[in-house]
Amino acid sequence: MAITYKSIALSIITQLCLVSCVSSQQRETEFLHHGFFEANILKYGSSKAKLFHGFPIPFNNPNNSSNSFSFSTSFVFSINAPGHGLTFMISPSMDFTRAMPSEFLGLFNTSNNGNSTNRILAVEFDTVKSNEFLDVDGNYVGIDVNGLVSVESAPAAFSLTSKSISLKLSSEDPIRAWIEYSGEDTLLNVTLAPLDIPKPKFPLLSRKMNLSNI
């Protein structure tokens, strides 16, 4: 489980708190990071920085091979200039030495982009439109599975009612993200809001997907 920052134009965030939980009836794993220090930063491949949680987290459910454990995470980020954004990802490996920069987000390259053997789930917060990956615009959030053509995406926004309010990812303002997966419902939700706004009732992205094969 990692956060990656891509592009020279993208600043290291001013504040980041990551809370993640993987739970079942048998066990629960929780961790909290109040920001990241140099000792926590593992630099791999083409990313400006990749920040990995220090220990592997089990996602496969031994009692139900067709379902992954549920998990949730929340973090705060701030981007002070447009680049190719940042991603939250879950990966079986920390070795991204062959990944390419810029629009490849330090995750993939021209040979492996889209391969099912990657087994990577990523949520990207992108501030540059890449036409080759069918980006919706230059200020969007996308759910990526094994490649950079998002399976679900939308312009960055939040909703406290039925009305959607736009968010500029590179505004320098701190933004909180919530990423939540229900193994029981096989549903992945991604929610955004300004730091001073409570968690919205309506997620920005809601995708029915079974992560057990990923």
ABEGO torsion letter per residue (X at the ends): XBBBBBEAABBBBABBBBBBBBBBAABBBBBBBBEBBAAABBBBEABABBBBBABBBBABBAABAABBBBBBBBBBBBBABBBAEBBBBBBABABAAABBBEAAGGABBAAABGBAAAGBBBBBBBABBBAAAGBABABBBBBBBGBABBABBBBBBBBABABBBBBBAAAGBBBBBBBBBBAAAGBBBBBBBBAABBBBABBABBBBBBAAAX
